[in-house]
């Protein structure tokens, strides 16, 4: 009985950490650019640091055949792009002011954020 209770508490702690406390690492874009891989229900990386004031091109590479992965939306810029399976898709974003800008699939199951400094 004690083992079951301890296992239950550990499972609750894991769930709280995963859904409310876990934050993926921020990745900065480099001179070589950045490729966001769409696979296994996620964008990798999902938190991207960008400089303010300049347009930027981000490349998406979709490996996930799920219908939800077909599109990426940047609602703050009114941009919606189709992501072909297994092919690189460059998306150019306009110059941005400091702040955070979300991007996601059409059902918001795949989510990411642009952090502009």
C-alpha positions in Angstrom: 0.0 0.0 0.0 2.9 2.4 0.8 4.5 1.8 -2.6 1.2 2.6 -4.3 0.9 5.9 -2.4 4.5 6.9 -3.1 4.1 6.1 -6.7 0.9 8.2 -6.9 2.6 11.2 -5.3 5.6 10.9 -7.6 3.2 10.8 -10.6 1.4 13.9 -9.4 4.7 15.7 -9.0 5.8 14.7 -12.5 2.5 15.9 -14.0 2.7 19.3 -12.2 6.3 19.7 -13.4 5.5 18.7 -17.0 2.4 20.9 -17.5 3.1 23.9 -15.3 6.8 24.2 -14.3 8.8 22.9 -17.3 10.1 25.6 -19.7 12.2 24.5 -22.7 15.5 26.3 -23.4 15.6 29.4 -25.5 17.6 29.1 -28.7 19.0 32.1 -30.5 19.1 32.4 -34.2 22.6 32.4 -35.7 24.2 33.8 -38.9 23.6 30.3 -40.5 19.9 30.6 -39.8 17.7 28.3 -37.8 15.8 25.2 -38.6 12.7 24.3 -36.6 11.9 20.6 -36.8 8.3 19.6 -36.7 8.0 16.1 -35.3 6.4 14.0 -32.5 3.8 16.7 -31.8 6.3 19.5 -31.1 8.4 22.3 -32.7 12.1 21.8 -31.8 13.2 24.3 -30.7 10.0 25.9 -29.6 11.4 29.0 -27.9 13.5 31.2 -30.3 15.4 34.4 -29.4 15.5 37.0 -32.2 16.9 40.5 -32.5 14.4 43.3 -32.8 14.2 45.7 -35.8 15.2 43.3 -38.6 13.2 40.9 -40.8 14.2 37.3 -40.2 13.8 34.1 -42.1 13.1 30.9 -40.1 13.2 27.5 -41.8 10.7 24.7 -40.9 11.4 21.1 -41.6 8.3 18.9 -41.1 8.8 15.2 -40.4 5.5 14.7 -38.7 2.7 13.4 -41.1 -0.1 14.4 -38.7 -2.7 16.7 -40.3 -2.2 19.3 -37.5 1.5 19.7 -38.5 0.6 20.8 -42.1 0.3 24.5 -41.2 2.1 27.0 -39.1 0.4 30.3 -38.1 2.0 33.5 -36.8 -1.2 35.3 -35.7 0.5 38.6 -34.7 1.7 39.0 -38.3 -1.3 37.4 -40.1 1.0 34.8 -41.6 -0.2 31.3 -42.4 2.0 28.9 -44.3 1.7 25.3 -45.4 4.6 23.0 -44.3 5.4 20.3 -46.9 6.4 16.9 -45.5 10.1 16.2 -45.6 11.0 19.5 -47.2 12.6 22.7 -45.9 10.1 25.7 -45.9 11.6 29.1 -45.3 9.2 31.7 -43.8 10.2 35.4 -43.7 8.9 37.4 -40.8 8.8 41.2 -40.7 10.9 43.3 -38.4 9.5 43.0 -34.8 9.5 45.1 -31.7 10.6 43.7 -28.4 8.2 41.2 -26.9 6.9 37.6 -27.3 5.1 36.4 -30.4 3.3 33.0 -30.4 3.3 30.6 -33.4 1.3 27.4 -33.6 -0.5 24.9 -35.8 -4.1 25.6 -36.8 -5.5 23.6 -33.8 -2.8 25.1 -31.4 -1.6 21.6 -30.5 1.9 22.4 -31.7 3.1 25.7 -30.0 6.1 27.9 -30.0 7.2 31.4 -29.1 9.5 34.0 -30.6 11.3 36.1 -28.0 12.4 39.4 -29.4 15.1 41.3 -27.6 
